[in-house]
Amino acid sequence: MSRRSVYLRGQADACRELANDIRDADTQVELRKLADKFIARAVEIESKEAAASVAFH
């Protein structure tokens, strides 16, 4: 995993933790959506890295 992918996954974790600590339901939903976007971007990066790795072997 690249540093960027690890960073994005860490940001997603932070969003989920914050969502669990906040009582406002709308904010919880938005933080969880943001976490999902971070994860989707991390997966995209990891997929590209995997494809590049296969292409070189």
mmJSON file of the N, C-alpha and C atoms, coordinates in Angstrom:
{"data_MODEL":{"atom_site":{
"group_PDB":["ATOM","ATOM","ATOM","ATOM","ATOM","ATOM","ATOM","ATOM","ATOM","ATOM","ATOM","ATOM","ATOM","ATOM","ATOM","ATOM","ATOM","ATOM","ATOM","ATOM","ATOM","ATOM","ATOM","ATOM","ATOM","ATOM","ATOM","ATOM","ATOM","ATOM","ATOM","ATOM","ATOM","ATOM","ATOM","ATOM","ATOM","ATOM","ATOM","ATOM","ATOM","ATOM","ATOM","ATOM","ATOM","ATOM","ATOM","ATOM","ATOM","ATOM","ATOM","ATOM","ATOM","ATOM","ATOM","ATOM","ATOM","ATOM","ATOM","ATOM","ATOM","ATOM","ATOM","ATOM","ATOM","ATOM","ATOM","ATOM","ATOM","ATOM","ATOM","ATOM","ATOM","ATOM","ATOM","ATOM","ATOM","ATOM","ATOM","ATOM","ATOM","ATOM","ATOM","ATOM","ATOM","ATOM","ATOM","ATOM","ATOM","ATOM","ATOM","ATOM","ATOM","ATOM","ATOM","ATOM","ATOM","ATOM","ATOM","ATOM","ATOM","ATOM","ATOM","ATOM","ATOM","ATOM","ATOM","ATOM","ATOM","ATOM","ATOM","ATOM","ATOM","ATOM","ATOM","ATOM","ATOM","ATOM","ATOM","ATOM","ATOM","ATOM","ATOM","ATOM","ATOM","ATOM","ATOM","ATOM","ATOM","ATOM","ATOM","ATOM","ATOM","ATOM","ATOM","ATOM","ATOM","ATOM","ATOM","ATOM","ATOM","ATOM","ATOM","ATOM","ATOM","ATOM","ATOM","ATOM","ATOM","ATOM","ATOM","ATOM","ATOM","ATOM","ATOM","ATOM","ATOM","ATOM","ATOM","ATOM","ATOM","ATOM","ATOM","ATOM","ATOM","ATOM","ATOM","ATOM","ATOM","ATOM","ATOM"],
"id":[1,2,3,4,5,6,7,8,9,10,11,12,13,14,15,16,17,18,19,20,21,22,23,24,25,26,27,28,29,30,31,32,33,34,35,36,37,38,39,40,41,42,43,44,45,46,47,48,49,50,51,52,53,54,55,56,57,58,59,60,61,62,63,64,65,66,67,68,69,70,71,72,73,74,75,76,77,78,79,80,81,82,83,84,85,86,87,88,89,90,91,92,93,94,95,96,97,98,99,100,101,102,103,104,105,106,107,108,109,110,111,112,113,114,115,116,117,118,119,120,121,122,123,124,125,126,127,128,129,130,131,132,133,134,135,136,137,138,139,140,141,142,143,144,145,146,147,148,149,150,151,152,153,154,155,156,157,158,159,160,161,162,163,164,165,166,167,168,169,170,171],
"type_symbol":["N","C","C","N","C","C","N","C","C","N","C","C","N","C","C","N","C","C","N","C","C","N","C","C","N","C","C","N","C","C","N","C","C","N","C","C","N","C","C","N","C","C","N","C","C","N","C","C","N","C","C","N","C","C","N","C","C","N","C","C","N","C","C","N","C","C","N","C","C","N","C","C","N","C","C","N","C","C","N","C","C","N","C","C","N","C","C","N","C","C","N","C","C","N","C","C","N","C","C","N","C","C","N","C","C","N","C","C","N","C","C","N","C","C","N","C","C","N","C","C","N","C","C","N","C","C","N","C","C","N","C","C","N","C","C","N","C","C","N","C","C","N","C","C","N","C","C","N","C","C","N","C","C","N","C","C","N","C","C","N","C","C","N","C","C","N","C","C","N","C","C"],
"label_atom_id":["N","CA","C","N","CA","C","N","CA","C","N","CA","C","N","CA","C","N","CA","C","N","CA","C","N","CA","C","N","CA","C","N","CA","C","N","CA","C","N","CA","C","N","CA","C","N","CA","C","N","CA","C","N","CA","C","N","CA","C","N","CA","C","N","CA","C","N","CA","C","N","CA","C","N","CA","C","N","CA","C","N","CA","C","N","CA","C","N","CA","C","N","CA","C","N","CA","C","N","CA","C","N","CA","C","N","CA","C","N","CA","C","N","CA","C","N","CA","C","N","CA","C","N","CA","C","N","CA","C","N","CA","C","N","CA","C","N","CA","C","N","CA","C","N","CA","C","N","CA","C","N","CA","C","N","CA","C","N","CA","C","N","CA","C","N","CA","C","N","CA","C","N","CA","C","N","CA","C","N","CA","C","N","CA","C","N","CA","C","N","CA","C","N","CA","C","N","CA","C"],
"label_alt_id":[null,null,null,null,null,null,null,null,null,null,null,null,null,null,null,null,null,null,null,null,null,null,null,null,null,null,null,null,null,null,null,null,null,null,null,null,null,null,null,null,null,null,null,null,null,null,null,null,null,null,null,null,null,null,null,null,null,null,null,null,null,null,null,null,null,null,null,null,null,null,null,null,null,null,null,null,null,null,null,null,null,null,null,null,null,null,null,null,null,null,null,null,null,null,null,null,null,null,null,null,null,null,null,null,null,null,null,null,null,null,null,null,null,null,null,null,null,null,null,null,null,null,null,null,null,null,null,null,null,null,null,null,null,null,null,null,null,null,null,null,null,null,null,null,null,null,null,null,null,null,null,null,null,null,null,null,null,null,null,null,null,null,null,null,null,null,null,null,null,null,null],
"label_comp_id":["MET","MET","MET","SER","SER","SER","ARG","ARG","ARG","ARG","ARG","ARG","SER","SER","SER","VAL","VAL","VAL","TYR","TYR","TYR","LEU","LEU","LEU","ARG","ARG","ARG","GLY","GLY","GLY","GLN","GLN","GLN","ALA","ALA","ALA","ASP","ASP","ASP","ALA","ALA","ALA","CYS","CYS","CYS","ARG","ARG","ARG","GLU","GLU","GLU","LEU","LEU","LEU","ALA","ALA","ALA","ASN","ASN","ASN","ASP","ASP","ASP","ILE","ILE","ILE","ARG","ARG","ARG","ASP","ASP","ASP","ALA","ALA","ALA","ASP","ASP","ASP","THR","THR","THR","GLN","GLN","GLN","VAL","VAL","VAL","GLU","GLU","GLU","LEU","LEU","LEU","ARG","ARG","ARG","LYS","LYS","LYS","LEU","LEU","LEU","ALA","ALA","ALA","ASP","ASP","ASP","LYS","LYS","LYS","PHE","PHE","PHE","ILE","ILE","ILE","ALA","ALA","ALA","ARG","ARG","ARG","ALA","ALA","ALA","VAL","VAL","VAL","GLU","GLU","GLU","ILE","ILE","ILE","GLU","GLU","GLU","SER","SER","SER","LYS","LYS","LYS","GLU","GLU","GLU","ALA","ALA","ALA","ALA","ALA","ALA","ALA","ALA","ALA","SER","SER","SER","VAL","VAL","VAL","ALA","ALA","ALA","PHE","PHE","PHE","HIS","HIS","HIS"],
"label_asym_id":["A","A","A","A","A","A","A","A","A","A","A","A","A","A","A","A","A","A","A","A","A","A","A","A","A","A","A","A","A","A","A","A","A","A","A","A","A","A","A","A","A","A","A","A","A","A","A","A","A","A","A","A","A","A","A","A","A","A","A","A","A","A","A","A","A","A","A","A","A","A","A","A","A","A","A","A","A","A","A","A","A","A","A","A","A","A","A","A","A","A","A","A","A","A","A","A","A","A","A","A","A","A","A","A","A","A","A","A","A","A","A","A","A","A","A","A","A","A","A","A","A","A","A","A","A","A","A","A","A","A","A","A","A","A","A","A","A","A","A","A","A","A","A","A","A","A","A","A","A","A","A","A","A","A","A","A","A","A","A","A","A","A","A","A","A","A","A","A","A","A","A"],
"label_entity_id":["1","1","1","1","1","1","1","1","1","1","1","1","1","1","1","1","1","1","1","1","1","1","1","1","1","1","1","1","1","1","1","1","1","1","1","1","1","1","1","1","1","1","1","1","1","1","1","1","1","1","1","1","1","1","1","1","1","1","1","1","1","1","1","1","1","1","1","1","1","1","1","1","1","1","1","1","1","1","1","1","1","1","1","1","1","1","1","1","1","1","1","1","1","1","1","1","1","1","1","1","1","1","1","1","1","1","1","1","1","1","1","1","1","1","1","1","1","1","1","1","1","1","1","1","1","1","1","1","1","1","1","1","1","1","1","1","1","1","1","1","1","1","1","1","1","1","1","1","1","1","1","1","1","1","1","1","1","1","1","1","1","1","1","1","1","1","1","1","1","1","1"],
"label_seq_id":[1,1,1,2,2,2,3,3,3,4,4,4,5,5,5,6,6,6,7,7,7,8,8,8,9,9,9,10,10,10,11,11,11,12,12,12,13,13,13,14,14,14,15,15,15,16,16,16,17,17,17,18,18,18,19,19,19,20,20,20,21,21,21,22,22,22,23,23,23,24,24,24,25,25,25,26,26,26,27,27,27,28,28,28,29,29,29,30,30,30,31,31,31,32,32,32,33,33,33,34,34,34,35,35,35,36,36,36,37,37,37,38,38,38,39,39,39,40,40,40,41,41,41,42,42,42,43,43,43,44,44,44,45,45,45,46,46,46,47,47,47,48,48,48,49,49,49,50,50,50,51,51,51,52,52,52,53,53,53,54,54,54,55,55,55,56,56,56,57,57,57],
"pdbx_PDB_ins_code":[null,null,null,null,null,null,null,null,null,null,null,null,null,null,null,null,null,null,null,null,null,null,null,null,null,null,null,null,null,null,null,null,null,null,null,null,null,null,null,null,null,null,null,null,null,null,null,null,null,null,null,null,null,null,null,null,null,null,null,null,null,null,null,null,null,null,null,null,null,null,null,null,null,null,null,null,null,null,null,null,null,null,null,null,null,null,null,null,null,null,null,null,null,null,null,null,null,null,null,null,null,null,null,null,null,null,null,null,null,null,null,null,null,null,null,null,null,null,null,null,null,null,null,null,null,null,null,null,null,null,null,null,null,null,null,null,null,null,null,null,null,null,null,null,null,null,null,null,null,null,null,null,null,null,null,null,null,null,null,null,null,null,null,null,null,null,null,null,null,null,null],
"Cartn_x":[0.832,0.0,0.877,0.449,1.179,0.887,1.738,1.509,0.191,-0.15,-1.401,-2.612,-2.553,-3.642,-3.791,-2.674,-2.687,-3.244,-2.827,-3.325,-4.845,-5.351,-6.789,-7.56,-7.03,-7.693,-7.685,-6.61,-6.544,-7.565,-7.733,-8.725,-10.132,-10.377,-11.686,-11.94,-10.927,-11.069,-11.373,-10.674,-10.892,-12.316,-12.813,-14.194,-15.193,-14.973,-15.893,-15.852,-14.65,-14.531,-15.247,-15.057,-15.717,-17.232,-17.685,-19.128,-19.705,-18.941,-19.407,-19.461,-18.65,-18.592,-19.582,-20.119,-21.02,-22.462,-23.274,-24.682,-25.601,-25.141,-25.973,-26.057,-27.252,-27.456,-27.032,-27.338,-26.957,-25.442,-24.756,-23.291,-22.713,-23.3,-22.851,-22.954,-24.086,-24.298,-23.251,-23.018,-22.06,-20.637,-20.271,-18.936,-18.77,-19.799,-19.715,-19.649,-20.346,-20.254,-18.833,-18.259,-16.897,-15.925,-16.126,-15.283,-15.385,-16.587,-16.773,-16.035,-16.032,-15.314,-13.808,-13.309,-11.885,-11.515,-12.335,-12.065,-12.134,-13.115,-13.247,-12.01,-11.511,-10.301,-9.09,-8.977,-7.867,-7.915,-9.088,-9.242,-8.861,-9.25,-8.906,-7.384,-6.72,-5.257,-4.62,-5.101,-4.546,-4.765,-5.902,-6.181,-5.221,-4.972,-4.03,-2.625,-2.253,-0.926,-0.797,-1.844,-1.828,-1.737,-2.493,-2.463,-1.084,-0.484,0.854,1.876,1.714,2.635,2.544,1.339,1.146,1.717,1.56,2.04,3.564,4.254,5.708,6.27,5.45,5.958,5.603],
"Cartn_y":[-1.187,0.0,1.251,2.224,3.479,4.301,5.279,6.157,6.906,7.253,7.987,7.12,5.868,4.943,4.744,4.574,4.414,5.676,6.832,8.108,8.202,7.871,7.942,6.998,5.81,4.863,5.383,6.05,6.66,7.782,8.565,9.631,9.05,7.956,7.299,6.821,6.231,5.792,6.971,8.076,9.261,9.791,9.781,10.233,9.34,8.031,7.103,7.284,7.462,7.679,8.956,10.006,11.274,11.131,10.408,10.186,9.474,8.559,7.838,8.731,9.79,10.686,11.844,12.087,13.23,12.772,13.597,13.236,13.69,14.619,15.128,14.086,13.619,12.536,12.935,14.163,14.606,14.637,15.115,15.158,13.75,12.838,11.441,10.874,11.118,10.609,11.182,12.481,13.124,12.637,12.438,11.922,10.498,9.703,8.329,8.305,9.232,9.353,9.746,10.687,11.116,9.956,9.184,8.007,7.037,6.83,5.938,6.463,7.777,8.372,8.18,8.34,8.106,6.658,5.728,4.313,4.014,4.566,4.336,4.841,5.98,6.526,5.657,5.182,4.299,3.013,2.444,1.213,1.466,2.605,2.958,3.023,3.673,3.783,2.402,1.581,0.241,-0.63,-0.481,-1.247,-0.861,0.438,0.904,0.404,0.404,-0.097,-1.58,-2.337,-3.78,-4.05,-3.287,-3.464,-3.106,-2.065,-1.671,-2.734,-3.313,-4.36,-5.596,-5.966,-7.127,-6.841,-5.619,-5.251,-5.329,-5.107,-5.141,-6.547,-7.495,-8.868,-9.784],
"Cartn_z":[0.0,0.0,0.0,-0.75,-0.793,0.466,0.689,1.837,1.7,0.466,0.255,0.604,0.216,0.52,2.028,2.698,4.16,4.818,4.314,4.844,4.69,3.505,3.254,4.17,4.381,5.287,6.723,7.105,8.432,8.589,7.537,7.571,7.694,7.006,7.097,8.522,9.133,10.525,11.45,11.225,12.055,11.888,10.672,10.428,11.155,11.096,11.77,13.282,13.823,15.264,15.681,14.902,15.204,15.093,14.081,13.92,15.137,15.707,16.894,18.133,18.139,19.302,19.232,18.048,17.852,17.977,18.599,18.812,17.685,16.865,15.78,14.652,14.388,13.415,12.006,11.611,10.268,10.099,11.109,11.062,11.033,11.789,11.76,10.349,9.712,8.355,7.405,7.489,6.582,6.833,8.088,8.393,7.879,7.989,7.474,5.941,5.306,3.847,3.443,4.181,3.905,4.1,5.148,5.385,4.203,3.706,2.55,1.322,1.138,0.002,0.15,1.37,1.609,1.281,1.722,1.459,-0.039,-0.713,-2.154,-2.889,-2.487,-3.132,-2.819,-1.594,-1.223,-2.035,-2.191,-2.974,-4.432,-4.952,-6.332,-6.511,-5.577,-5.627,-5.534,-4.607,-4.422,-5.658,-6.307,-7.524,-8.638,-8.778,-9.791,-9.499,-8.216,-7.841,-8.168,-7.873,-8.143,-9.648,-10.428,-11.873,-12.429,-11.903,-12.361,-11.981,-10.815,-10.358,-11.244,-11.625,-12.509,-13.884,-14.355,-15.679,-15.764,-14.661,-14.667,-14.483,-14.134,-13.915,-15.019],
"occupancy":[1.0,1.0,1.0,1.0,1.0,1.0,1.0,1.0,1.0,1.0,1.0,1.0,1.0,1.0,1.0,1.0,1.0,1.0,1.0,1.0,1.0,1.0,1.0,1.0,1.0,1.0,1.0,1.0,1.0,1.0,1.0,1.0,1.0,1.0,1.0,1.0,1.0,1.0,1.0,1.0,1.0,1.0,1.0,1.0,1.0,1.0,1.0,1.0,1.0,1.0,1.0,1.0,1.0,1.0,1.0,1.0,1.0,1.0,1.0,1.0,1.0,1.0,1.0,1.0,1.0,1.0,1.0,1.0,1.0,1.0,1.0,1.0,1.0,1.0,1.0,1.0,1.0,1.0,1.0,1.0,1.0,1.0,1.0,1.0,1.0,1.0,1.0,1.0,1.0,1.0,1.0,1.0,1.0,1.0,1.0,1.0,1.0,1.0,1.0,1.0,1.0,1.0,1.0,1.0,1.0,1.0,1.0,1.0,1.0,1.0,1.0,1.0,1.0,1.0,1.0,1.0,1.0,1.0,1.0,1.0,1.0,1.0,1.0,1.0,1.0,1.0,1.0,1.0,1.0,1.0,1.0,1.0,1.0,1.0,1.0,1.0,1.0,1.0,1.0,1.0,1.0,1.0,1.0,1.0,1.0,1.0,1.0,1.0,1.0,1.0,1.0,1.0,1.0,1.0,1.0,1.0,1.0,1.0,1.0,1.0,1.0,1.0,1.0,1.0,1.0,1.0,1.0,1.0,1.0,1.0,1.0],
"B_iso_or_equiv":[0.0,0.0,0.0,0.0,0.0,0.0,0.0,0.0,0.0,0.0,0.0,0.0,0.0,0.0,0.0,0.0,0.0,0.0,0.0,0.0,0.0,0.0,0.0,0.0,0.0,0.0,0.0,0.0,0.0,0.0,0.0,0.0,0.0,0.0,0.0,0.0,0.0,0.0,0.0,0.0,0.0,0.0,0.0,0.0,0.0,0.0,0.0,0.0,0.0,0.0,0.0,0.0,0.0,0.0,0.0,0.0,0.0,0.0,0.0,0.0,0.0,0.0,0.0,0.0,0.0,0.0,0.0,0.0,0.0,0.0,0.0,0.0,0.0,0.0,0.0,0.0,0.0,0.0,0.0,0.0,0.0,0.0,0.0,0.0,0.0,0.0,0.0,0.0,0.0,0.0,0.0,0.0,0.0,0.0,0.0,0.0,0.0,0.0,0.0,0.0,0.0,0.0,0.0,0.0,0.0,0.0,0.0,0.0,0.0,0.0,0.0,0.0,0.0,0.0,0.0,0.0,0.0,0.0,0.0,0.0,0.0,0.0,0.0,0.0,0.0,0.0,0.0,0.0,0.0,0.0,0.0,0.0,0.0,0.0,0.0,0.0,0.0,0.0,0.0,0.0,0.0,0.0,0.0,0.0,0.0,0.0,0.0,0.0,0.0,0.0,0.0,0.0,0.0,0.0,0.0,0.0,0.0,0.0,0.0,0.0,0.0,0.0,0.0,0.0,0.0,0.0,0.0,0.0,0.0,0.0,0.0],
"pdbx_formal_charge":[null,null,null,null,null,null,null,null,null,null,null,null,null,null,null,null,null,null,null,null,null,null,null,null,null,null,null,null,null,null,null,null,null,null,null,null,null,null,null,null,null,null,null,null,null,null,null,null,null,null,null,null,null,null,null,null,null,null,null,null,null,null,null,null,null,null,null,null,null,null,null,null,null,null,null,null,null,null,null,null,null,null,null,null,null,null,null,null,null,null,null,null,null,null,null,null,null,null,null,null,null,null,null,null,null,null,null,null,null,null,null,null,null,null,null,null,null,null,null,null,null,null,null,null,null,null,null,null,null,null,null,null,null,null,null,null,null,null,null,null,null,null,null,null,null,null,null,null,null,null,null,null,null,null,null,null,null,null,null,null,null,null,null,null,null,null,null,null,null,null,null],
"auth_seq_id":[1,1,1,2,2,2,3,3,3,4,4,4,5,5,5,6,6,6,7,7,7,8,8,8,9,9,9,10,10,10,11,11,11,12,12,12,13,13,13,14,14,14,15,15,15,16,16,16,17,17,17,18,18,18,19,19,19,20,20,20,21,21,21,22,22,22,23,23,23,24,24,24,25,25,25,26,26,26,27,27,27,28,28,28,29,29,29,30,30,30,31,31,31,32,32,32,33,33,33,34,34,34,35,35,35,36,36,36,37,37,37,38,38,38,39,39,39,40,40,40,41,41,41,42,42,42,43,43,43,44,44,44,45,45,45,46,46,46,47,47,47,48,48,48,49,49,49,50,50,50,51,51,51,52,52,52,53,53,53,54,54,54,55,55,55,56,56,56,57,57,57],
"auth_comp_id":["MET","MET","MET","SER","SER","SER","ARG","ARG","ARG","ARG","ARG","ARG","SER","SER","SER","VAL","VAL","VAL","TYR","TYR","TYR","LEU","LEU","LEU","ARG","ARG","ARG","GLY","GLY","GLY","GLN","GLN","GLN","ALA","ALA","ALA","ASP","ASP","ASP","ALA","ALA","ALA","CYS","CYS","CYS","ARG","ARG","ARG","GLU","GLU","GLU","LEU","LEU","LEU","ALA","ALA","ALA","ASN","ASN","ASN","ASP","ASP","ASP","ILE","ILE","ILE","ARG","ARG","ARG","ASP","ASP","ASP","ALA","ALA","ALA","ASP","ASP","ASP","THR","THR","THR","GLN","GLN","GLN","VAL","VAL","VAL","GLU","GLU","GLU","LEU","LEU","LEU","ARG","ARG","ARG","LYS","LYS","LYS","LEU","LEU","LEU","ALA","ALA","ALA","ASP","ASP","ASP","LYS","LYS","LYS","PHE","PHE","PHE","ILE","ILE","ILE","ALA","ALA","ALA","ARG","ARG","ARG","ALA","ALA","ALA","VAL","VAL","VAL","GLU","GLU","GLU","ILE","ILE","ILE","GLU","GLU","GLU","SER","SER","SER","LYS","LYS","LYS","GLU","GLU","GLU","ALA","ALA","ALA","ALA","ALA","ALA","ALA","ALA","ALA","SER","SER","SER","VAL","VAL","VAL","ALA","ALA","ALA","PHE","PHE","PHE","HIS","HIS","HIS"],
"auth_asym_id":["A","A","A","A","A","A","A","A","A","A","A","A","A","A","A","A","A","A","A","A","A","A","A","A","A","A","A","A","A","A","A","A","A","A","A","A","A","A","A","A","A","A","A","A","A","A","A","A","A","A","A","A","A","A","A","A","A","A","A","A","A","A","A","A","A","A","A","A","A","A","A","A","A","A","A","A","A","A","A","A","A","A","A","A","A","A","A","A","A","A","A","A","A","A","A","A","A","A","A","A","A","A","A","A","A","A","A","A","A","A","A","A","A","A","A","A","A","A","A","A","A","A","A","A","A","A","A","A","A","A","A","A","A","A","A","A","A","A","A","A","A","A","A","A","A","A","A","A","A","A","A","A","A","A","A","A","A","A","A","A","A","A","A","A","A","A","A","A","A","A","A"],
"auth_atom_id":["N","CA","C","N","CA","C","N","CA","C","N","CA","C","N","CA","C","N","CA","C","N","CA","C","N","CA","C","N","CA","C","N","CA","C","N","CA","C","N","CA","C","N","CA","C","N","CA","C","N","CA","C","N","CA","C","N","CA","C","N","CA","C","N","CA","C","N","CA","C","N","CA","C","N","CA","C","N","CA","C","N","CA","C","N","CA","C","N","CA","C","N","CA","C","N","CA","C","N","CA","C","N","CA","C","N","CA","C","N","CA","C","N","CA","C","N","CA","C","N","CA","C","N","CA","C","N","CA","C","N","CA","C","N","CA","C","N","CA","C","N","CA","C","N","CA","C","N","CA","C","N","CA","C","N","CA","C","N","CA","C","N","CA","C","N","CA","C","N","CA","C","N","CA","C","N","CA","C","N","CA","C","N","CA","C","N","CA","C","N","CA","C","N","CA","C","N","CA","C"],
"pdbx_PDB_model_num":[1,1,1,1,1,1,1,1,1,1,1,1,1,1,1,1,1,1,1,1,1,1,1,1,1,1,1,1,1,1,1,1,1,1,1,1,1,1,1,1,1,1,1,1,1,1,1,1,1,1,1,1,1,1,1,1,1,1,1,1,1,1,1,1,1,1,1,1,1,1,1,1,1,1,1,1,1,1,1,1,1,1,1,1,1,1,1,1,1,1,1,1,1,1,1,1,1,1,1,1,1,1,1,1,1,1,1,1,1,1,1,1,1,1,1,1,1,1,1,1,1,1,1,1,1,1,1,1,1,1,1,1,1,1,1,1,1,1,1,1,1,1,1,1,1,1,1,1,1,1,1,1,1,1,1,1,1,1,1,1,1,1,1,1,1,1,1,1,1,1,1]
}}}
